[in-house]
């Protein structure tokens, strides 16, 4: 993982400093196409910078290591300089900022808020002008004539495409976003009015406590008594203004039908612009708030939802996990790993036509298709339809399935009893712990030897921190918990634990940003942060460009007997 530049010494030399950060004069295009609007120009530049795609639709061409041809889609500007343009450090190679704030400026000390003494070889450079910038991008020489490290691609850009790229760089992280002032950063959290009070309070309390504590510290550091402590903290943060900067947390309460939520969100944002959204909870899916965040480019950090938007391209909402979808993925991967399942018999999915059932089914179906496995037989259940014994008898007699995927809610006991009693019962039955809730421990005893449960949470009793700060399991061979001690996660508990994780993540991100309070950089920093321990998921890790922190899900079984145990049947990450 690409590492952030810390406030400790970094062994760099001038030869490792790669920078192209100024602008070229606009060159009149010889094309007969009509001129682009300013908005189209920026969008085209964004495509070059982030994806390495030229306005023509062709990939940008470049050379690395002198003469090795590469495609700009694999070596885009953003892959090293980051989406925000603030830059990064990896393997001793410093990739400096290319954002609009630093265009045409000489560099005396690298990175805002960093002391020069931390660099044995201060990476100074003269200001770029149009000619030297073009030479840096195309030929790899900085304004002082120093040849840049050959890991930087030499991009083969014509004048028009260069002008488009530079137009975008002028706008990139060039002005502080809404919600940020010289003395404060404003956040908000979104809550639907019909969310139960105990869930709302469990989500809010850790976030508000974090904000209150930070503001109390800021007041203390401003006082004469706190001045000495403030100087120490400033050196620790390498960002002088963070010690006295205050935070705000507003509550955006959504009322009425979800169809009206978007207009309510826009009105809240118009009256009170915010830097980012933290947490949040509604009783339905998160789609409307997700789209609002995406279209307004507002980071939204880990809302409390089991129904996130599943997307490979959206950027601004970071989720704790994929929710129900992730359990479906886990069931498909585990079933695929079982070599003892008859390949001649079909897989049958019984899906309740609810939002939860559909998401579980989508996760399973998408993953099963990607694994290029046999077709799935899917049977949909209407919202109030009951699974009867005759329904099960007909289905098993007709399909003779090797496995039944039963995506249904708490009233599942009867269906499992019917399946287990049938002469043509399948080898495995899958159910979802999220969907079952507290009924996970009510799986009928006669069905337990064939029933497998997707469990997307940590076995907290067995998880410890190793000396390196990583997640470790005390004894993999004894991954068993007595059912009476088993923690059945509920919405209140999850909301509180999730908000605690958000507070830790925001604390880390603000320290690492070193005064560069740009929204894309906020997400860049989180993407490069070390993994966090989480009592809810065991470990949270985003990674560059990743939008879902929790990557795993256990498959467990409940043993028979008077004192049943919960036994793990899979690793956390199932391949």
C-alpha positions as CSV (number, residue, x, y, z in Angstrom):
1,X,0.0,0.0,0.0
2,X,1.2,3.5,-0.8
3,X,2.4,5.2,2.3
4,X,1.6,8.7,3.4
5,X,4.4,11.2,4.0
6,X,4.8,11.3,7.8
7,X,6.4,13.9,10.0
8,X,9.5,11.7,10.4
9,X,12.6,11.8,8.2
10,X,12.1,10.4,4.7
11,X,15.1,9.4,2.7
12,X,14.6,11.2,-0.6
13,X,16.9,12.9,-3.1
14,X,16.1,15.4,-5.8
15,X,16.3,12.6,-8.3
16,X,13.2,11.1,-6.7
17,X,11.1,14.2,-6.9
18,X,8.5,14.1,-9.7
19,X,6.5,17.2,-10.4
20,X,4.5,18.7,-13.1
21,X,2.4,21.4,-11.7
22,X,2.0,24.5,-13.8
23,X,0.0,25.5,-16.9
24,X,0.5,25.7,-20.6
25,X,-0.9,28.5,-22.7
26,X,-4.0,27.5,-24.7
27,X,-3.2,26.5,-28.2
28,X,-5.7,27.0,-30.9
29,X,-7.0,23.6,-32.1
30,X,-6.8,22.8,-35.8
31,X,-9.8,20.5,-35.3
32,X,-13.1,21.4,-37.0
33,X,-15.0,20.4,-33.8
34,X,-16.7,23.2,-31.9
35,X,-14.8,24.5,-28.9
36,X,-15.5,22.9,-25.5
37,X,-17.3,24.8,-22.7
38,X,-15.3,25.4,-19.6
39,X,-17.2,22.6,-17.9
40,X,-16.4,20.2,-20.7
41,X,-12.8,21.2,-20.7
42,X,-12.4,20.4,-17.0
43,X,-14.2,17.1,-17.4
44,X,-11.9,16.1,-20.3
45,X,-8.9,17.0,-18.2
46,X,-10.2,15.0,-15.3
47,X,-10.5,12.0,-17.6
48,X,-6.9,12.4,-18.7
49,X,-5.6,12.9,-15.1
50,X,-7.6,10.2,-13.4
51,X,-8.0,7.5,-16.1
52,X,-5.3,8.2,-18.7
53,X,-8.0,8.6,-21.4
54,X,-7.6,11.3,-24.0
55,X,-10.6,13.3,-25.3
56,X,-10.5,11.2,-28.4
57,X,-11.3,8.2,-26.3
58,X,-7.8,6.7,-26.9
59,X,-5.5,5.8,-24.0
60,X,-2.7,8.3,-23.3
61,X,0.7,6.9,-24.4
62,X,3.9,7.1,-22.3
63,X,7.3,5.6,-21.7
64,X,8.9,4.5,-18.4
65,X,12.4,3.5,-17.6
66,X,13.6,5.3,-20.7
67,X,12.0,3.3,-23.5
68,X,9.4,0.9,-22.1
69,X,6.0,1.8,-23.6
70,X,3.0,1.9,-21.3
71,X,-0.6,2.8,-21.5
72,X,-1.9,5.8,-19.6
73,X,-4.8,3.8,-18.3
74,X,-2.3,1.8,-16.2
75,X,-0.1,4.7,-15.4
76,X,-2.5,7.6,-15.0
77,X,-1.4,10.8,-13.1
78,X,-3.8,10.0,-10.3
79,X,-2.3,6.6,-9.7
80,X,0.7,8.3,-8.1
81,X,-0.3,12.0,-7.4
82,X,-3.6,10.7,-6.0
83,X,-7.1,11.8,-7.0
84,X,-6.7,15.0,-5.0
85,X,-3.3,15.9,-6.5
86,X,-1.7,16.2,-3.1
87,X,0.8,13.5,-3.8
88,X,2.2,10.5,-1.9
89,X,5.3,8.5,-1.0
90,X,6.0,4.9,-1.9
91,X,9.2,3.0,-1.6
92,X,11.3,6.1,-1.1
93,X,9.8,7.8,-4.2
94,X,8.2,11.1,-3.4
95,X,5.4,12.0,-5.7
96,X,4.7,15.7,-4.9
97,X,1.5,17.7,-5.3
98,X,0.2,18.7,-8.7
99,X,-2.9,20.6,-7.4
100,X,-3.9,24.1,-8.5
101,X,-2.8,25.7,-5.2
102,X,0.8,25.1,-6.1
103,X,0.8,25.8,-9.8
104,X,3.6,28.1,-10.9
105,X,5.0,28.4,-7.4
106,X,8.6,27.5,-6.4
107,X,8.9,24.8,-3.8
108,X,11.1,25.5,-0.7
109,X,9.7,22.9,1.6
110,X,7.7,19.8,0.5
111,X,4.2,19.5,1.9
112,X,2.3,22.2,3.8
113,X,3.0,22.0,7.5
114,X,6.2,19.9,7.3
115,X,9.4,21.1,8.8
116,X,12.4,21.3,6.4
117,X,14.6,19.7,9.0
118,X,13.0,16.4,8.4
119,X,14.5,16.2,4.9
120,X,18.2,15.5,4.6
121,X,17.9,16.7,1.0
122,X,15.2,19.4,0.8
123,X,13.4,18.8,-2.5
124,X,13.5,22.4,-3.6
125,X,12.8,23.5,-7.2
126,X,12.2,26.7,-9.1
127,X,8.8,27.6,-10.3
128,X,7.5,26.0,-13.5
129,X,6.6,28.0,-16.5
130,X,4.9,26.8,-19.7
131,X,8.1,25.5,-21.3
132,X,9.6,23.8,-18.3
133,X,6.2,22.1,-17.4
134,X,5.9,20.6,-20.9
135,X,9.5,19.4,-20.7
136,X,8.8,17.8,-17.3
137,X,5.7,16.0,-18.6
138,X,7.1,14.9,-21.9
139,X,10.9,14.5,-21.2
140,X,11.2,14.3,-17.5
141,X,13.3,17.4,-16.6
142,X,12.4,19.9,-13.9
143,X,12.9,23.7,-14.1
144,X,16.4,23.4,-12.7
145,X,17.4,20.9,-15.5
146,X,17.4,17.9,-13.1
147,X,16.4,14.6,-14.7
148,X,13.4,13.2,-12.8
149,X,13.2,9.6,-11.6
150,X,12.5,7.3,-14.5
151,X,9.6,5.8,-12.7
152,X,7.7,8.8,-13.8
153,X,6.2,8.1,-17.2
154,X,7.1,10.5,-20.1
155,X,3.7,11.2,-21.5
156,X,3.3,11.7,-25.2
157,X,0.8,14.6,-25.2
158,X,0.1,17.0,-28.0
159,X,-0.4,20.7,-27.4
160,X,-4.2,20.5,-27.3
161,X,-4.4,17.6,-24.9
162,X,-1.7,19.2,-22.7
163,X,-3.8,22.4,-22.5
164,X,-6.8,20.4,-21.4
165,X,-4.8,18.6,-18.7
166,X,-3.4,21.8,-17.4
167,X,-6.8,23.4,-17.3
168,X,-8.0,20.7,-15.0
169,X,-4.9,20.9,-12.8
170,X,-5.7,24.6,-12.2
171,X,-9.0,23.5,-10.6
172,X,-7.7,20.5,-8.8
173,X,-7.7,21.0,-5.0
174,X,-7.2,24.7,-5.6
175,X,-9.8,26.1,-3.2
176,X,-11.0,24.9,0.2
177,X,-14.4,23.2,-0.1
178,X,-17.7,24.2,1.5
179,X,-17.7,23.6,5.2
180,X,-14.1,24.5,5.8
181,X,-13.0,27.9,7.3
182,X,-9.8,29.2,8.8
183,X,-11.0,28.1,12.2
184,X,-13.4,25.2,11.8
185,X,-14.6,22.2,9.8
186,X,-18.3,21.5,9.6
187,X,-19.7,18.0,9.4
188,X,-23.3,16.6,9.4
189,X,-25.0,13.3,10.0
190,X,-28.2,12.3,8.3
191,X,-31.1,10.7,10.3
192,X,-34.6,9.7,9.2
193,X,-37.2,10.9,11.6
194,X,-38.7,7.4,12.0
195,X,-35.5,5.8,13.2
196,X,-36.0,4.4,16.7
197,X,-34.7,6.8,19.4
198,X,-32.3,4.2,20.9
199,X,-30.7,3.5,17.5
200,X,-30.4,7.3,16.7
201,X,-28.8,8.0,20.1
202,X,-26.4,5.0,19.8
203,X,-25.2,6.4,16.4
204,X,-25.0,10.0,17.6
205,X,-23.5,9.8,21.0
206,X,-19.9,8.7,20.0
207,X,-19.8,11.2,17.2
208,X,-20.9,14.1,19.4
209,X,-18.6,13.1,22.2
210,X,-15.7,13.1,19.7
211,X,-16.6,16.6,18.4
212,X,-17.1,18.0,22.0
213,X,-13.8,16.6,23.2
214,X,-11.9,18.0,20.2
215,X,-13.5,21.5,20.7
216,X,-12.7,21.4,24.4
217,X,-9.0,20.7,23.5
218,X,-9.0,23.5,21.0
219,X,-10.3,26.0,23.7
220,X,-7.6,24.8,26.1
221,X,-4.8,25.1,23.5
222,X,-5.9,28.7,22.8
223,X,-5.5,29.6,26.5
224,X,-2.2,30.8,28.1
225,X,-2.2,27.8,30.3
226,X,-2.4,25.5,27.3
227,X,0.1,27.2,25.1
228,X,3.0,24.9,26.0
229,X,0.9,21.8,25.3
230,X,-0.3,23.3,22.0
231,X,3.3,23.7,20.8
232,X,3.9,20.0,21.5
233,X,0.7,19.0,19.8
234,X,1.5,21.1,16.7
235,X,4.8,19.2,16.3
236,X,3.0,15.9,16.6
237,X,0.3,16.8,14.1
238,X,2.7,18.6,11.7
239,X,-0.2,20.9,11.1
240,X,-0.2,24.0,13.2
241,X,-3.8,25.0,12.8
242,X,-5.3,21.6,13.7
243,X,-4.7,21.9,17.5
244,X,-7.0,25.0,17.7
245,X,-9.4,24.2,14.9
246,X,-12.9,23.4,16.0
247,X,-15.3,20.9,14.5
248,X,-19.1,21.1,14.1
249,X,-21.7,18.3,13.8
250,X,-25.2,19.1,12.5
251,X,-28.1,16.7,12.4
252,X,-29.9,16.6,9.1
253,X,-33.3,15.0,9.9
254,X,-35.2,13.7,6.9
255,X,-39.0,13.8,7.3
256,X,-41.8,12.1,5.4
257,X,-41.6,10.0,2.3
258,X,-38.1,9.1,0.8
259,X,-39.3,10.7,-2.4
260,X,-38.9,14.0,-0.7
261,X,-35.5,13.4,0.9
262,X,-33.4,14.6,-2.0
263,X,-35.0,18.1,-1.9
264,X,-34.6,18.2,1.9
265,X,-30.9,17.3,1.6
266,X,-30.3,20.0,-1.0
267,X,-32.0,22.6,1.3
268,X,-29.9,21.5,4.3
269,X,-26.8,21.8,2.3
270,X,-27.8,25.2,0.8
271,X,-28.3,26.6,4.3
272,X,-25.4,24.9,6.0
273,X,-22.6,23.7,3.7
274,X,-20.6,20.8,5.2
275,X,-17.2,19.3,4.4
276,X,-18.4,15.7,4.9
277,X,-21.2,13.5,6.2
278,X,-20.4,11.2,9.2
279,X,-22.4,8.0,9.9
280,X,-26.1,8.5,9.5
281,X,-29.0,6.1,9.8
282,X,-32.4,5.5,8.0
283,X,-34.9,2.7,8.0
284,X,-34.6,2.1,4.3
285,X,-31.8,1.7,1.8
286,X,-29.1,4.5,1.5
287,X,-29.5,5.1,-2.3
288,X,-31.0,8.6,-2.1
289,X,-28.3,9.9,0.3
290,X,-25.6,8.1,-1.8
291,X,-26.6,9.9,-5.0
292,X,-26.8,13.2,-3.2
293,X,-23.2,12.7,-1.9
294,X,-21.9,11.6,-5.3
295,X,-23.4,14.4,-7.3
296,X,-22.4,17.1,-4.8
297,X,-19.0,15.5,-4.3
298,X,-19.5,15.3,-0.5
299,X,-17.7,12.5,1.3
300,X,-20.0,10.3,3.4
301,X,-18.2,8.1,5.9
302,X,-19.7,4.7,7.0
303,X,-23.4,5.3,7.2
304,X,-25.2,2.7,9.4
305,X,-26.9,0.6,6.7
306,X,-27.2,-3.0,5.6
307,X,-28.4,-1.9,2.2
308,X,-25.5,0.1,0.7
309,X,-25.2,1.0,-3.0
310,X,-23.0,-1.6,-4.7
311,X,-20.8,0.2,-7.2
312,X,-17.3,-0.2,-8.7
313,X,-17.2,3.4,-10.0
314,X,-18.8,5.7,-7.4
315,X,-16.3,7.5,-5.1
316,X,-17.8,9.6,-2.3
317,X,-19.5,7.2,0.0
318,X,-17.4,4.8,2.1
319,X,-19.3,1.9,3.6
320,X,-18.5,-0.4,6.5
321,X,-19.4,-3.3,4.4
322,X,-21.5,-4.4,1.5
323,X,-24.2,-5.5,3.9
324,X,-26.6,-8.2,2.8
325,X,-24.9,-8.4,-0.6
326,X,-21.7,-9.4,1.1
327,X,-23.3,-12.4,2.8
328,X,-24.6,-13.6,-0.5
329,X,-21.1,-13.3,-1.9
330,X,-19.7,-15.3,1.0
331,X,-22.2,-18.1,0.5
332,X,-21.4,-18.4,-3.2
333,X,-17.6,-18.5,-2.5
334,X,-18.0,-21.1,0.2
335,X,-20.2,-23.3,-1.8
336,X,-17.8,-23.0,-4.7
337,X,-14.9,-24.2,-2.4
338,X,-16.8,-27.4,-1.4
339,X,-15.4,-30.2,-3.6
340,X,-17.9,-32.7,-2.1
341,X,-21.0,-31.1,-3.5
342,X,-22.5,-33.1,-6.4
343,X,-22.0,-31.2,-9.7
344,X,-24.9,-33.0,-11.3
345,X,-27.5,-31.6,-9.0
346,X,-28.7,-28.0,-9.3
347,X,-28.5,-25.1,-6.8
348,X,-31.9,-23.7,-5.8
349,X,-32.3,-20.2,-4.4
350,X,-35.5,-19.4,-2.5
351,X,-35.8,-15.6,-2.2
352,X,-38.2,-13.6,-0.3
353,X,-39.3,-10.6,-2.4
354,X,-38.0,-8.1,0.2
355,X,-35.2,-5.6,-0.1
356,X,-33.1,-7.9,2.1
357,X,-33.8,-11.0,0.2
358,X,-33.1,-9.3,-3.1
359,X,-29.7,-8.0,-1.9
360,X,-28.7,-11.4,-0.6
361,X,-29.8,-13.0,-3.8
362,X,-27.9,-10.4,-5.9
363,X,-24.7,-11.0,-4.0
364,X,-24.9,-14.8,-4.4
365,X,-26.0,-14.7,-8.1
366,X,-23.4,-12.1,-9.2
367,X,-20.6,-14.0,-7.5
368,X,-21.8,-17.4,-8.7
369,X,-21.9,-16.1,-12.3
370,X,-18.4,-14.6,-12.0
371,X,-17.2,-18.0,-10.8
372,X,-18.6,-19.4,-14.0
373,X,-20.6,-22.1,-12.2
374,X,-23.8,-23.9,-13.3
375,X,-27.1,-22.2,-13.5
376,X,-29.1,-21.3,-10.4
377,X,-32.8,-22.1,-10.1
378,X,-34.4,-19.2,-8.3
379,X,-37.9,-19.3,-6.7
380,X,-39.3,-16.0,-5.5
381,X,-41.6,-15.7,-2.5
382,X,-44.1,-12.9,-2.3
383,X,-44.0,-10.7,0.7
384,X,-46.8,-12.6,2.7
385,X,-46.3,-16.0,1.1
386,X,-45.8,-18.9,3.6
387,X,-43.4,-21.8,2.9
388,X,-45.4,-24.9,3.4
389,X,-44.5,-28.5,3.7
390,X,-46.1,-29.3,0.3
391,X,-44.1,-26.4,-1.3
392,X,-40.9,-28.0,0.0
393,X,-41.8,-31.5,-1.1
394,X,-42.6,-30.4,-4.6
395,X,-39.5,-28.3,-5.0
396,X,-37.1,-31.0,-3.7
397,X,-38.8,-33.8,-5.7
398,X,-38.7,-31.8,-8.9
399,X,-35.3,-30.1,-8.7
400,X,-33.3,-32.6,-6.4
401,X,-30.9,-29.7,-5.4
402,X,-27.4,-30.2,-4.1
403,X,-27.9,-27.1,-2.0
404,X,-30.8,-24.7,-1.1
405,X,-30.1,-21.1,-0.6
406,X,-32.9,-19.9,1.7
407,X,-32.9,-16.0,1.8
408,X,-35.8,-15.5,4.1
409,X,-36.3,-13.7,7.4
410,X,-37.0,-14.7,11.0
411,X,-40.0,-17.0,10.2
412,X,-37.7,-19.6,8.8
413,X,-37.9,-22.3,11.4
414,X,-40.8,-24.2,9.6
415,X,-39.0,-24.2,6.2
416,X,-35.8,-25.6,7.8
417,X,-37.8,-28.3,9.6
418,X,-39.6,-29.3,6.3
419,X,-36.3,-29.5,4.4
420,X,-34.5,-31.5,7.0
421,X,-37.4,-34.0,7.2
422,X,-37.6,-34.6,3.5
423,X,-36.2,-37.8,2.0
424,X,-34.5,-35.8,-0.8
425,X,-33.1,-33.1,1.5
426,X,-30.1,-31.2,0.0
427,X,-26.5,-31.5,1.2
428,X,-26.4,-27.9,2.4
429,X,-28.9,-25.1,3.3
430,X,-27.7,-21.5,3.6
431,X,-29.4,-18.8,5.7
432,X,-28.4,-15.2,6.6
433,X,-27.7,-14.2,10.2
434,X,-28.5,-10.6,9.5
435,X,-31.9,-11.5,8.1
436,X,-32.6,-14.0,10.9
437,X,-31.6,-11.6,13.7
438,X,-32.1,-13.2,17.1
439,X,-33.7,-16.2,15.4
440,X,-30.2,-17.4,14.3
441,X,-30.1,-19.5,17.5
442,X,-33.6,-20.9,16.8
443,X,-32.5,-23.1,13.9
444,X,-34.3,-26.4,14.6
445,X,-31.9,-29.1,15.9
446,X,-32.8,-31.7,13.2
447,X,-31.7,-29.2,10.6
448,X,-28.4,-28.1,12.1
449,X,-26.2,-30.6,10.5
450,X,-27.1,-29.3,7.0
451,X,-27.7,-25.6,7.8
452,X,-24.9,-23.1,7.2
453,X,-25.2,-19.5,8.4
454,X,-23.5,-16.5,6.9
455,X,-22.1,-14.4,9.8
456,X,-20.5,-11.1,8.8
457,X,-19.2,-10.0,12.2
458,X,-16.2,-10.6,14.4
459,X,-16.0,-13.3,17.0
460,X,-14.9,-10.7,19.5
461,X,-14.1,-13.3,22.2
462,X,-11.4,-14.8,20.0
463,X,-9.9,-11.7,18.4
464,X,-6.8,-10.1,19.9
465,X,-4.3,-7.4,18.9
466,X,-0.9,-8.7,18.0
467,X,2.3,-6.8,18.8
468,X,2.2,-5.4,15.3
469,X,-1.3,-4.0,15.7
470,X,-2.8,-6.6,13.3
471,X,-5.8,-8.9,13.9
472,X,-4.9,-12.3,15.2
473,X,-6.9,-15.3,16.3
474,X,-6.0,-17.0,19.6
475,X,-6.4,-20.5,18.3
476,X,-7.7,-21.2,14.8
477,X,-8.3,-24.9,15.6
478,X,-10.7,-24.0,18.5
479,X,-12.8,-21.4,16.8
480,X,-15.9,-22.3,18.8
481,X,-18.2,-20.3,21.0
482,X,-20.9,-21.5,23.3
483,X,-24.3,-20.5,22.0
484,X,-25.2,-18.9,25.3
485,X,-22.2,-16.6,25.0
486,X,-22.8,-15.9,21.3
487,X,-23.2,-12.2,20.6
488,X,-26.3,-11.7,18.4
489,X,-25.7,-8.3,16.9
490,X,-28.5,-5.8,17.1
491,X,-29.0,-2.5,15.5
492,X,-28.3,-0.4,18.6
493,X,-25.0,-2.2,19.3
494,X,-24.0,-2.0,15.6
495,X,-24.7,1.8,15.5
496,X,-22.6,2.5,18.5
497,X,-19.6,0.4,17.4
498,X,-19.8,1.8,13.9
499,X,-19.7,5.4,15.2
500,X,-16.7,4.6,17.4
501,X,-14.9,3.4,14.3
502,X,-15.8,6.6,12.4
503,X,-14.4,8.8,15.2
504,X,-11.1,6.9,15.1
505,X,-10.9,7.2,11.3
506,X,-11.7,10.9,11.3
507,X,-9.1,11.6,14.0
508,X,-6.5,9.8,11.9
509,X,-7.5,11.5,8.7
510,X,-7.4,15.1,10.0
511,X,-4.0,14.6,11.5
512,X,-2.6,13.1,8.2
513,X,-4.1,15.8,6.0
514,X,-1.7,18.4,7.4
515,X,-3.9,21.3,6.6
516,X,-4.8,20.2,3.1
517,X,-8.5,20.0,3.8
518,X,-9.8,19.0,0.4
519,X,-12.5,16.4,0.1
520,X,-10.8,14.1,-2.3
521,X,-7.7,14.2,-0.1
522,X,-9.8,13.2,2.9
523,X,-10.8,10.1,0.9
524,X,-7.2,9.6,-0.4
525,X,-5.9,9.6,3.2
526,X,-8.4,7.1,4.4
527,X,-7.6,4.9,1.4
528,X,-4.0,4.8,2.4
529,X,-4.5,4.5,6.2
530,X,-3.4,1.4,8.2
531,X,-6.0,-1.1,8.9
532,X,-8.1,-0.4,12.0
533,X,-9.2,-3.0,14.6
534,X,-13.0,-3.1,14.9
535,X,-15.1,-4.9,17.5
536,X,-17.8,-5.1,15.0
537,X,-15.9,-6.5,12.0
538,X,-12.6,-7.4,13.4
539,X,-10.7,-5.3,10.9
540,X,-11.5,-2.3,8.7
541,X,-9.3,-1.6,5.7
542,X,-10.3,0.5,2.7
543,X,-7.2,0.6,0.5
544,X,-6.7,3.1,-2.4
545,X,-10.0,3.5,-4.2
546,X,-11.9,0.9,-2.2
547,X,-15.3,1.8,-0.9
548,X,-16.1,-1.1,1.5
549,X,-14.1,-1.5,4.6
550,X,-15.0,-5.0,5.8
551,X,-13.9,-7.6,3.3
552,X,-15.1,-10.8,4.9
553,X,-17.9,-13.0,6.3
554,X,-17.7,-16.2,8.3
555,X,-19.8,-19.3,7.5
556,X,-20.8,-21.0,10.8
557,X,-22.9,-23.9,12.0
558,X,-24.8,-24.5,15.2
559,X,-24.1,-27.8,16.9
560,X,-26.7,-30.1,18.3
561,X,-27.3,-30.9,22.0
562,X,-28.4,-29.1,25.1
563,X,-25.5,-26.7,25.1
564,X,-25.0,-25.9,21.4
565,X,-21.9,-24.2,20.1
566,X,-21.2,-21.9,17.2
567,X,-18.5,-23.4,15.0
568,X,-16.7,-21.5,12.3
569,X,-16.7,-23.5,9.0
570,X,-14.7,-21.0,6.8
571,X,-12.0,-18.4,7.1
572,X,-13.0,-14.7,7.3
573,X,-12.0,-14.1,3.6
574,X,-13.3,-17.0,1.4
575,X,-11.5,-17.5,-1.9
